[in-house]
């Protein structure tokens, strides 16, 4: 018993010397059974919680498709060919994709792009062909894909190929505007 008391006293001194606070429990009674004091932390919040607050609802497929449409850029494309057979049951997704990808906002990213639609009657699977400026061709078979999946695939392959626009294309009128009038009459 005499060997246990100095060890217990030292451990109590060490625990009391630390900056943590003791919980509201009665003072330890030194008896033959030694029970260490219960320590609780004053702080319950241990730092930054990354997802604190309200988490928004999950976006629908339509909203996800519209997000993909906003970031669409067809700058590296020279020609787009949509081929589908309207008799097949799986042609609707390519028609919807074609409708949205032919909107002015997407077509303004490349004013020189040629868009061709081939409507065939030989039960061929729907296909989108992108002929790129560097001579490569991307073929996307869309028979089992939804519009969102087609948009993600197109953006996955085309967006890394987009380059920055060069600011060297000035019009004649913009060049002449800074010079003033040429060949004006002298009095």
Residue pairs with C-beta under 8 A, 6 or more apart in sequence:
1 32
4 34
5 30
8 30
8 34
11 36
12 28
12 37
15 22
15 36
15 37
15 39
16 22
20 39
20 41
20 42
21 39
21 40
21 42
22 37
22 38
22 39
23 37
23 38
23 39
23 40
25 37
25 38
28 35
28 36
28 37
59 67
61 146
61 147
61 148
64 148
65 100
65 147
65 148
65 151
68 148
68 151
68 152
68 155
69 100
69 101
69 103
69 105
69 106
69 151
71 155
71 159
72 101
72 106
72 109
72 151
72 154
72 155
72 158
73 106
73 109
73 110
73 158
73 159
73 162
74 80
74 101
74 106
74 107
74 109
74 110
74 113
74 158
75 109
75 110
75 158
75 161
75 162
75 163
76 110
76 132
76 133
76 134
76 158
76 161
76 162
76 163
77 110
77 113
77 130
77 131
77 132
77 133
77 158
78 112
78 113
78 114
78 131
78 132
78 133
79 113
79 114
79 115
79 116
79 129
79 130
79 131
80 101
80 113
80 114
80 115
80 116
80 128
80 129
80 130
80 131
81 116
81 117
81 118
81 128
81 129
81 131
82 94
82 98
82 115
82 116
82 117
82 118
82 126
82 127
82 128
83 117
83 118
83 120
83 124
83 126
83 127
83 128
83 129
84 91
84 94
84 95
84 118
84 119
84 120
84 124
84 126
84 127
85 91
85 119
85 120
85 121
85 122
85 123
85 124
85 126
86 119
87 121
87 123
88 123
88 125
88 126
88 143
90 125
90 126
90 142
90 143
90 144
91 126
93 126
93 142
93 145
93 146
93 147
93 150
94 126
94 128
94 142
94 150
96 147
97 128
97 142
97 147
97 150
97 151
98 117
100 106
100 147
100 151
101 154
102 115
107 113
107 115
125 141
125 142
125 143
126 141
126 142
126 143
127 139
127 140
127 141
127 142
128 139
128 140
128 142
128 150
128 154
129 137
129 138
129 139
129 140
130 137
130 138
130 139
130 140
130 154
130 157
130 158
131 137
132 138
132 161
138 157
138 158
140 150
140 153
140 154
142 150
145 153
176 182
